[in-house]
């Protein structure tokens, strides 16, 4: 949590802010939230934030920020303007949640999907019953399936009935 005055001067940070960013309360209070600026967002990005909160609206978004030690982190941010009885903004309350692990996992997944889709080999993920949960583009082509079809209704025994029956017979013989 960061609480600022309407101009963005930090008046309060909570202990979670200190743990996440590495900045102590006495280092942050009196400064601006820009001490976390990573350089990953352009001026227009920050202008949108200010325009939103100065209209009295809540800003919700993801920021790439920088810790005191220089490490980048992804933060899911909500900035809420507080107003007095006359509707004037008195404070901005900013809450943030570190979502770095989730963003990194999503990036890794997207990279893996890109690789799987680029290969000319059939790549499939099956559930324990042998039903398809994922099929890459080459798999759709090789199996003659329309890419718009719901693959979850297909199991190996329906796609390759003779081959699966033969493999099952072989496995029963070896048991």
Secondary structure, 3 states (H helix, E strand, C coil): CEEECCCCEEEEECHHHHHHHCCCHHHHCCCEHHHHECCCCCHHHHHHHHHHHHCCCCEEEEEEEECCCCCEEEEEEEEEEEECCCCCEEEEEEEEEECHHHHHHHHHHHHHHHHHHHCCCCCEEECCCCEEEEECHHHHHHHCCCCCCCHHHCEHHHHCHHHHHHHHHHHHHHC
